[in-house]
Amino acid sequence: MKITRLDDVTSQPNPHHVDARKVYDTEHAVAVVITLRPGEALKRHITPVDVFFYVLQGKGTVEIGDERETVGEGTLVESPARIPHRWINESNAVFRVLVVKVPRPTEETKLL
C-alpha cells in the first residue's frame, strides 16, 4: 500500500504559476491537485488526453471549449482530449481541484 499526503508533496513549477502537486504518477495515469487562490486562474490550454476534474474545496469556474460553468465541492467535470480548457477562481476563498489524466500523456500540454 502506498499513501500520499498532500502536505508532503511539493508544488512543481508549471506554466500557470499556481500551486500544482502531483499526487499520483504511474504508466497508466497522472493525478495532480491544483490550488487556486482568489483571483488566480490557469491559462487556456489543450491536454492531449482525456481529463476529469473533481472539486475538492471551494467554488471555481471551468471553461471547456465554448462552455463555462461555476461548480463547487463534490462535482466531477469531464474534459475531452484536445479541447481548450481552464479553471478560474473568481471567489474570495481557496479553490482546490483534483486533475486526473487518463491515459498518462506522452505529449506535452499546449498553452494557447
C-alpha positions as CSV (number, residue, x, y, z in Angstrom):
1,M,0.0,0.0,0.0
2,K,1.2,3.5,-0.8
3,I,-0.2,6.5,1.0
4,T,0.4,10.1,-0.2
5,R,-0.4,13.1,1.9
6,L,-1.0,16.3,0.0
7,D,1.0,18.3,2.6
8,D,4.0,16.0,2.0
9,V,4.1,16.8,-1.8
10,T,5.9,19.8,-3.1
11,S,4.3,22.1,-5.7
12,Q,6.0,21.7,-9.0
13,P,6.9,24.6,-11.3
14,N,4.4,25.0,-14.1
15,P,3.5,27.4,-16.8
16,H,0.4,28.6,-14.9
17,H,2.4,29.7,-11.9
18,V,0.0,28.1,-9.4
19,D,0.2,25.5,-6.7
20,A,0.2,22.1,-8.5
21,R,1.1,19.0,-6.6
22,K,1.5,15.7,-8.4
23,V,0.0,13.1,-6.0
24,Y,-0.1,10.1,-8.4
25,D,2.1,9.2,-11.4
26,T,2.2,5.8,-13.0
27,E,2.5,4.4,-16.5
28,H,-1.3,4.5,-16.8
29,A,-2.5,7.8,-15.2
30,V,-1.4,11.0,-13.6
31,A,-3.2,12.9,-10.8
32,V,-2.5,16.5,-9.7
33,V,-4.1,18.6,-7.0
34,I,-4.3,22.3,-8.2
35,T,-4.9,25.0,-5.6
36,L,-6.0,28.4,-6.9
37,R,-6.1,31.4,-4.5
38,P,-8.7,34.1,-5.0
39,G,-8.2,35.7,-8.4
40,E,-5.8,33.0,-9.8
41,A,-6.5,31.1,-13.0
42,L,-5.0,28.5,-15.3
43,K,-4.1,29.7,-18.7
44,R,-6.2,28.2,-21.5
45,H,-4.5,25.0,-22.7
46,I,-5.0,21.8,-24.6
47,T,-4.3,18.4,-23.0
48,P,-3.5,15.5,-25.3
49,V,-5.6,13.0,-23.3
50,D,-9.0,12.9,-21.6
51,V,-9.1,14.6,-18.2
52,F,-11.5,14.6,-15.4
53,F,-11.6,17.1,-12.6
54,Y,-13.1,16.5,-9.1
55,V,-13.6,19.6,-7.0
56,L,-12.2,19.1,-3.5
57,Q,-12.7,22.6,-2.0
58,G,-14.5,25.8,-2.7
59,K,-16.1,27.0,-6.0
60,G,-14.4,27.6,-9.3
61,T,-15.3,28.4,-12.9
62,V,-14.4,25.9,-15.5
63,E,-14.2,26.7,-19.2
64,I,-14.1,23.8,-21.7
65,G,-14.4,24.8,-25.3
66,D,-17.2,27.3,-25.6
67,E,-18.9,26.2,-22.3
68,R,-18.5,27.9,-18.9
69,E,-19.8,26.8,-15.6
70,T,-19.2,27.6,-11.9
71,V,-19.1,24.4,-9.8
72,G,-18.4,23.5,-6.2
73,E,-17.2,20.8,-3.9
74,G,-18.2,17.2,-4.8
75,T,-18.6,17.9,-8.5
76,L,-16.9,15.9,-11.2
77,V,-16.3,17.5,-14.6
78,E,-15.1,15.7,-17.7
79,S,-12.9,17.3,-20.3
80,P,-12.2,15.5,-23.6
81,A,-8.7,15.4,-25.1
82,R,-7.6,18.3,-27.3
83,I,-10.4,20.7,-26.3
84,P,-9.2,24.1,-24.8
85,H,-9.9,24.4,-21.1
86,R,-9.0,26.3,-18.0
87,W,-10.1,26.9,-14.3
88,I,-10.6,30.3,-12.7
89,N,-11.1,31.2,-9.1
90,E,-13.4,34.2,-9.0
91,S,-14.3,33.6,-5.4
92,N,-12.8,35.1,-2.2
93,A,-11.8,31.6,-0.9
94,V,-9.3,28.9,-1.8
95,F,-10.3,26.6,-4.7
96,R,-8.9,23.1,-4.9
97,V,-9.4,20.6,-7.7
98,L,-8.1,17.1,-8.4
99,V,-7.0,16.7,-12.0
100,V,-6.8,13.1,-13.4
101,K,-5.3,12.5,-16.9
102,V,-6.1,9.1,-18.4
103,P,-4.1,7.6,-20.0
104,R,-0.9,9.1,-18.9
105,P,0.1,11.7,-21.5
106,T,3.0,11.0,-23.8
107,E,2.8,14.5,-25.3
108,E,3.1,17.9,-23.6
109,T,0.1,20.1,-22.7
110,K,-0.1,23.1,-25.1
111,L,-0.7,26.6,-23.9
112,L,-2.9,28.8,-26.0
